[in-house]
Amino acid sequence: MEVVTVGRPALDLARPDTVFAALEAARPDIVVSAAAYTAVDQAEDEQDLAFAVNATGAGKVAEAAARLGVPVIHLSTDYVFDGAKDGAYVETDATAPLGVYGASKLAGEEAVAAANPRHLILRTAWAYSPFGRNFVKTMLRLAADRDEIAVVADQWGNPTSAFDIAEAILHTAARLRGDKNFSGFGVYHLVGSGDTNWSGFARYILDSSRELGGPYARVREIATVDYPAKARRPANSRLSTAKFASAFEWTVPQWRRSTVEIVSRLVLGDTRRNIQLNQ
């Protein structure tokens, strides 16, 4: 399977007129719509831009895929929920975003579904990788300069490696290519197996780093109210992946295993990515 990447300036979600021509030139069998406006707090001040990218832009990608006669795989988020549920959210639970980012992503889901009946909307959460800005990299950076890091303990979710998300997308894409009569289009949850809170996630990252000879700091648990932010976060971001596992016969690895893989890559480099730690 060949992967062709298309991005700015050729395809700019904030400029809908660029979408179709860029995708038509790529001549895809399947379109993966992964780009988004993800600055959660900044979105509260940039509502128009967040909706332009996450709603209008996402819908245009799905529309372009439909015009090309191909399915679209679209990435969404746990922020479409308010976090009030006791237990893991399933795909049929009512959505109720708390802020602009979540609302824009929910509007994007609706736009994608309306534009292309052959859609897979994959909601993920707490994503991290060796690249860009994310929680794992932030913890390691802070630990290099501090003895103690204060981390929120009353928000729960499923840490999810971007590598695992990519593998899941390739798995679903292969299924769609191989099954022309696939009838399971719709919304799915895709997150790492198992759950924790942010402080537990931080502690595991830093314990893993210390065992590898990397930076380490103690974690001090705090409440959400002690870490004020412009946008409200869901207290419960747990997502059930039972539907995805049943439909595609694939389960995202346990979050601790995937975390060790990323931490080892960041601390040691690519040569020891798959190191096993005694935890």
MARRO-328222 format. One record per residue (C-alpha): chain; residue in one letter; y, z, x; residue number from 1. Coordinates in pm, whole numbers, plus 50000, padded with zeros to 5 digits. Last residue first. Layout:
BEGIN
{r A; a; {Y; Z; X}; NUM}
...
END
This chain:
BEGIN
{r A; q; {49757; 53568; 50787}; 279}
{r A; n; {49563; 53415; 51073}; 278}
{r A; l; {49733; 53083; 51136}; 277}
{r A; q; {49590; 52734; 51129}; 276}
{r A; i; {49769; 52456; 51319}; 275}
{r A; n; {49803; 52129; 51129}; 274}
{r A; r; {50135; 52014; 51271}; 273}
{r A; r; {50052; 52084; 51633}; 272}
{r A; t; {50169; 51768; 51808}; 271}
{r A; d; {50453; 51712; 51560}; 270}
{r A; g; {50683; 51980; 51701}; 269}
{r A; l; {50628; 52347; 51773}; 268}
{r A; v; {50879; 52537; 51558}; 267}
{r A; l; {50966; 52271; 51301}; 266}
{r A; r; {50616; 52126; 51278}; 265}
{r A; s; {50462; 52471; 51268}; 264}
{r A; v; {50698; 52572; 50987}; 263}
{r A; i; {50609; 52258; 50789}; 262}
{r A; e; {50233; 52305; 50817}; 261}
{r A; v; {50259; 52678; 50759}; 260}
{r A; t; {50448; 52611; 50436}; 259}
{r A; s; {50179; 52368; 50318}; 258}
{r A; r; {49908; 52628; 50360}; 257}
{r A; r; {50117; 52896; 50192}; 256}
{r A; w; {50198; 52671; 49896}; 255}
{r A; q; {49835; 52608; 49804}; 254}
{r A; p; {49773; 52234; 49799}; 253}
{r A; v; {49888; 52011; 49509}; 252}
{r A; t; {49595; 51918; 49286}; 251}
{r A; w; {49449; 51574; 49225}; 250}
{r A; e; {49226; 51443; 48946}; 249}
{r A; f; {49511; 51228; 48810}; 248}
{r A; a; {49517; 51324; 48442}; 247}
{r A; s; {49358; 51667; 48470}; 246}
{r A; a; {49550; 51775; 48778}; 245}
{r A; f; {49877; 51651; 48627}; 244}
{r A; k; {49820; 51839; 48302}; 243}
{r A; a; {49718; 52160; 48479}; 242}
{r A; t; {50031; 52160; 48695}; 241}
{r A; s; {50194; 52465; 48530}; 240}
{r A; l; {50553; 52527; 48640}; 239}
{r A; r; {50699; 52860; 48753}; 238}
{r A; s; {51078; 52844; 48766}; 237}
{r A; n; {51141; 53192; 48626}; 236}
{r A; a; {51481; 53350; 48690}; 235}
{r A; p; {51642; 53010; 48629}; 234}
{r A; r; {51956; 52970; 48842}; 233}
{r A; r; {52316; 53002; 48722}; 232}
{r A; a; {52574; 52782; 48893}; 231}
{r A; k; {52881; 52917; 49075}; 230}
{r A; a; {52681; 53154; 49291}; 229}
{r A; p; {52691; 53531; 49333}; 228}
{r A; y; {52430; 53691; 49560}; 227}
{r A; d; {52415; 54057; 49455}; 226}
{r A; v; {52370; 53957; 49090}; 225}
{r A; t; {52056; 53767; 49190}; 224}
{r A; a; {51904; 54088; 49318}; 223}
{r A; i; {51843; 54174; 49684}; 222}
{r A; e; {51538; 54204; 49908}; 221}
{r A; r; {51593; 54253; 50280}; 220}
{r A; v; {51389; 54019; 50498}; 219}
{r A; r; {51342; 54106; 50866}; 218}
{r A; a; {51412; 53831; 51116}; 217}
{r A; y; {51199; 53595; 51324}; 216}
{r A; p; {51257; 53286; 51537}; 215}
{r A; g; {50956; 53096; 51676}; 214}
{r A; g; {50663; 53211; 51886}; 213}
{r A; l; {50405; 53063; 51649}; 212}
{r A; e; {50317; 53403; 51504}; 211}
{r A; r; {50690; 53469; 51461}; 210}
{r A; s; {50734; 53144; 51266}; 209}
{r A; s; {50452; 53230; 51028}; 208}
{r A; d; {50602; 53574; 50964}; 207}
{r A; l; {50940; 53406; 50910}; 206}
{r A; i; {50816; 53155; 50655}; 205}
{r A; y; {50603; 53417; 50477}; 204}
{r A; r; {50896; 53656; 50451}; 203}
{r A; a; {51123; 53383; 50316}; 202}
{r A; f; {50872; 53287; 50046}; 201}
{r A; g; {50833; 53651; 49949}; 200}
{r A; s; {51211; 53689; 49932}; 199}
{r A; w; {51242; 53376; 49718}; 198}
{r A; n; {50975; 53490; 49473}; 197}
{r A; t; {50614; 53374; 49476}; 196}
{r A; d; {50385; 53125; 49304}; 195}
{r A; g; {50052; 52953; 49353}; 194}
{r A; s; {49974; 52583; 49389}; 193}
{r A; g; {50272; 52375; 49500}; 192}
{r A; v; {50459; 52185; 49231}; 191}
{r A; l; {50417; 51873; 49015}; 190}
{r A; h; {50480; 51906; 48641}; 189}
{r A; y; {50420; 51596; 48430}; 188}
{r A; v; {50622; 51399; 48173}; 187}
{r A; g; {50505; 51071; 48018}; 186}
{r A; f; {50269; 50781; 48082}; 185}
{r A; g; {49901; 50857; 48037}; 184}
{r A; s; {49785; 50522; 47897}; 183}
{r A; f; {49674; 50336; 48208}; 182}
{r A; n; {49542; 49996; 48102}; 181}
{r A; k; {49633; 49823; 48429}; 180}
{r A; d; {49437; 50087; 48617}; 179}
{r A; g; {49430; 50015; 48990}; 178}
{r A; r; {49802; 49977; 49040}; 177}
{r A; l; {49878; 50282; 48827}; 176}
{r A; r; {49618; 50490; 49009}; 175}
{r A; a; {49751; 50385; 49348}; 174}
{r A; a; {50100; 50485; 49237}; 173}
{r A; t; {49971; 50823; 49121}; 172}
{r A; h; {49814; 50895; 49459}; 171}
{r A; l; {50118; 50766; 49649}; 170}
{r A; i; {50339; 50994; 49436}; 169}
{r A; a; {50108; 51290; 49498}; 168}
{r A; e; {50118; 51230; 49872}; 167}
{r A; a; {50498; 51216; 49865}; 166}
{r A; i; {50518; 51541; 49668}; 165}
{r A; d; {50278; 51703; 49914}; 164}
{r A; f; {50492; 51593; 50209}; 163}
{r A; a; {50799; 51722; 50023}; 162}
{r A; s; {50633; 52064; 50031}; 161}
{r A; t; {50659; 52268; 49712}; 160}
{r A; p; {50739; 52638; 49676}; 159}
{r A; n; {50636; 52744; 49323}; 158}
{r A; g; {50873; 52977; 49139}; 157}
{r A; w; {51015; 53324; 49087}; 156}
{r A; q; {51372; 53457; 49095}; 155}
{r A; d; {51414; 53835; 49114}; 154}
{r A; a; {51379; 53885; 49491}; 153}
{r A; v; {51692; 53718; 49628}; 152}
{r A; v; {51711; 53716; 50009}; 151}
{r A; a; {51915; 53924; 50254}; 150}
{r A; i; {51839; 53829; 50615}; 149}
{r A; e; {51793; 54078; 50899}; 148}
{r A; d; {51793; 54055; 51280}; 147}
{r A; r; {52026; 53759; 51284}; 146}
{r A; d; {52103; 53451; 51498}; 145}
{r A; a; {51772; 53260; 51527}; 144}
{r A; a; {51663; 53406; 51194}; 143}
{r A; l; {51949; 53221; 51022}; 142}
{r A; r; {51824; 52884; 51143}; 141}
{r A; l; {51462; 52959; 51053}; 140}
{r A; m; {51562; 53073; 50704}; 139}
{r A; t; {51785; 52766; 50651}; 138}
{r A; k; {51512; 52527; 50762}; 137}
{r A; v; {51268; 52674; 50512}; 136}
{r A; f; {51525; 52681; 50231}; 135}
{r A; n; {51631; 52317; 50251}; 134}
{r A; r; {51880; 52085; 50415}; 133}
{r A; g; {51762; 51753; 50555}; 132}
{r A; f; {51422; 51706; 50716}; 131}
{r A; p; {51127; 51927; 50811}; 130}
{r A; s; {51049; 51964; 50439}; 129}
{r A; y; {51126; 52184; 50137}; 128}
{r A; a; {51115; 52157; 49759}; 127}
{r A; w; {51165; 52463; 49539}; 126}
{r A; a; {51072; 52270; 49225}; 125}
{r A; t; {50909; 51955; 49084}; 124}
{r A; r; {50922; 51771; 48754}; 123}
{r A; l; {50744; 51435; 48771}; 122}
{r A; i; {50854; 51183; 48508}; 121}
{r A; l; {50600; 50901; 48488}; 120}
{r A; h; {50734; 50600; 48303}; 119}
{r A; r; {50587; 50291; 48139}; 118}
{r A; p; {50798; 50317; 47822}; 117}
{r A; n; {51104; 50214; 48026}; 116}
{r A; a; {51467; 50258; 47917}; 115}
{r A; a; {51429; 50543; 47667}; 114}
{r A; a; {51204; 50751; 47893}; 113}
{r A; v; {51436; 50701; 48190}; 112}
{r A; a; {51746; 50793; 47987}; 111}
{r A; e; {51581; 51107; 47849}; 110}
{r A; e; {51471; 51220; 48194}; 109}
{r A; g; {51819; 51148; 48327}; 108}
{r A; a; {51976; 51358; 48053}; 107}
{r A; l; {51748; 51639; 48166}; 106}
{r A; k; {51865; 51585; 48523}; 105}
{r A; s; {52230; 51598; 48417}; 104}
{r A; a; {52172; 51916; 48216}; 103}
{r A; g; {51996; 52081; 48510}; 102}
{r A; y; {52283; 51997; 48745}; 101}
{r A; v; {52550; 52094; 48493}; 100}
{r A; g; {52417; 52442; 48428}; 99}
{r A; l; {52169; 52661; 48242}; 98}
{r A; p; {51929; 52390; 48125}; 97}
{r A; a; {51743; 52453; 47799}; 96}
{r A; t; {51418; 52257; 47767}; 95}
{r A; a; {51157; 52348; 47508}; 94}
{r A; d; {50802; 52374; 47640}; 93}
{r A; t; {50588; 52060; 47605}; 92}
{r A; e; {50548; 52002; 47979}; 91}
{r A; v; {50415; 52348; 48047}; 90}
{r A; y; {50620; 52636; 48188}; 89}
{r A; a; {50440; 52910; 48377}; 88}
{r A; g; {50464; 53265; 48248}; 87}
{r A; d; {50713; 53479; 48059}; 86}
{r A; k; {50972; 53221; 47955}; 85}
{r A; a; {51342; 53288; 48014}; 84}
{r A; g; {51380; 53052; 48309}; 83}
{r A; d; {51643; 52832; 48141}; 82}
{r A; f; {51444; 52510; 48182}; 81}
{r A; v; {51573; 52165; 48293}; 80}
{r A; y; {51628; 52331; 48630}; 79}
{r A; d; {51256; 52290; 48705}; 78}
{r A; t; {51337; 51941; 48831}; 77}
{r A; s; {51301; 51565; 48799}; 76}
{r A; l; {51147; 51285; 49003}; 75}
{r A; h; {51096; 50944; 48841}; 74}
{r A; i; {50794; 50715; 48876}; 73}
{r A; v; {50877; 50378; 48721}; 72}
{r A; p; {50637; 50116; 48584}; 71}
{r A; v; {50676; 49739; 48642}; 70}
{r A; g; {50781; 49442; 48430}; 69}
{r A; l; {51088; 49351; 48635}; 68}
{r A; r; {51309; 49416; 48334}; 67}
{r A; a; {51129; 49750; 48290}; 66}
{r A; a; {51193; 49842; 48652}; 65}
{r A; a; {51561; 49757; 48608}; 64}
{r A; e; {51578; 49979; 48300}; 63}
{r A; a; {51415; 50266; 48490}; 62}
{r A; v; {51667; 50228; 48772}; 61}
{r A; k; {51952; 50203; 48518}; 60}
{r A; g; {51837; 50525; 48352}; 59}
{r A; a; {51842; 50709; 48682}; 58}
{r A; g; {52195; 50587; 48747}; 57}
{r A; t; {52324; 50693; 48406}; 56}
{r A; a; {52158; 51036; 48414}; 55}
{r A; n; {52130; 51176; 48767}; 54}
{r A; v; {52394; 50963; 48939}; 53}
{r A; a; {52667; 50929; 48675}; 52}
{r A; f; {52579; 51271; 48530}; 51}
{r A; a; {52635; 51444; 48865}; 50}
{r A; l; {52950; 51239; 48930}; 49}
{r A; d; {53105; 51330; 48594}; 48}
{r A; q; {53011; 51696; 48630}; 47}
{r A; e; {53170; 51738; 48971}; 46}
{r A; d; {53298; 52098; 48957}; 45}
{r A; e; {52977; 52255; 48823}; 44}
{r A; a; {52788; 51995; 49027}; 43}
{r A; q; {52907; 52169; 49344}; 42}
{r A; d; {52679; 52463; 49264}; 41}
{r A; v; {52363; 52256; 49224}; 40}
{r A; a; {52430; 51997; 49495}; 39}
{r A; t; {52128; 51780; 49406}; 38}
{r A; y; {52271; 51442; 49303}; 37}
{r A; a; {51957; 51231; 49292}; 36}
{r A; a; {51738; 50975; 49467}; 35}
{r A; a; {51363; 50979; 49397}; 34}
{r A; s; {51312; 50686; 49161}; 33}
{r A; v; {50979; 50536; 49266}; 32}
{r A; v; {50947; 50177; 49140}; 31}
{r A; i; {50603; 50015; 49112}; 30}
{r A; d; {50487; 49660; 49191}; 29}
{r A; p; {50816; 49603; 49372}; 28}
{r A; r; {51001; 49275; 49438}; 27}
{r A; a; {51248; 49432; 49686}; 26}
{r A; a; {51515; 49174; 49598}; 25}
{r A; e; {51479; 49259; 49230}; 24}
{r A; l; {51530; 49625; 49311}; 23}
{r A; a; {51859; 49563; 49490}; 22}
{r A; a; {51982; 49317; 49227}; 21}
{r A; f; {51900; 49556; 48943}; 20}
{r A; v; {52069; 49864; 49085}; 19}
{r A; t; {52403; 49748; 49225}; 18}
{r A; d; {52587; 49729; 48890}; 17}
{r A; p; {52501; 50093; 48823}; 16}
{r A; r; {52744; 50214; 49093}; 15}
{r A; a; {52691; 50592; 49118}; 14}
{r A; l; {52322; 50519; 49166}; 13}
{r A; d; {52403; 50315; 49477}; 12}
{r A; l; {52156; 50046; 49576}; 11}
{r A; a; {52262; 49815; 49861}; 10}
{r A; p; {52497; 50083; 49999}; 9}
{r A; r; {52294; 50295; 49973}; 8}
{r A; g; {51920; 50294; 49929}; 7}
{r A; v; {51605; 50083; 49911}; 6}
{r A; t; {51282; 50181; 50084}; 5}
{r A; v; {50978; 49952; 50082}; 4}
{r A; v; {50637; 50120; 50092}; 3}
{r A; e; {50336; 49894; 50144}; 2}
{r A; m; {50000; 50000; 50000}; 1}
END
